[in-house]
Amino acid sequence: MVSLALINRCIARDKLAQRQLYEACAPYVYTIIKNYIPDESYRKDAMQEAFSHIFASLENYDINKGQFKNWISRITANRCATLLKRTINFNLRLEETITPDTAENTFAYLDQLSKVEIEQLLVNMPKGYRTIFLLSVIEDYSHKEIGELLTITPETSRSQLFRAIKWIKKNIFPHSKAIIYGTL
């Protein structure tokens, strides 16, 4: 996606390199933003915040800790969560019901969906569920990390993820064999 040489040129404040990095990463970053923020009027702000933070933090990127794509994905998810919390009347139902941990194979059904179907699933899913689902399942945040990011308890995060899974079962896979056999 992006070379280390390009990253180093961006760190050195090379405007052409920054433009190249933006152009290379913008479609990927926008896809992440689109999943978190359904309201198009806020997406431009999210793009600006994400890239501002990416450029300001480039010196902290460590190639030995993971791929650049994963690094910008995490930054983008954080910026989206912050934007949701700050500007978009983001309220989770703060029921702190303790739910059982989600089994690893619970998300195997995602392989059955096309990208368009996943995006449609996310558009229709309630905002709180969607945010927790994306942070937990797609971005692989722990419930503790989600709690710190959204200023909720880890139990609330677990509860919201459990509700998101129930919502998916009810709305996306109501007649799935996976549900009949209890794998979801």
BELGIPE-V210349 format. One line per field, one symbol per residue. burial: 1 if it has 24 or more other ideal C-beta (glycine too) atoms within 12 Angstrom, else 0. Layout:
burial: ???
This chain:
burial: 0100011001000000110011001101111111111100011001101110111001001000000100111111111111111000010100000000010001101100000001001100111111111111111010100110110101011111111111110001100001000001
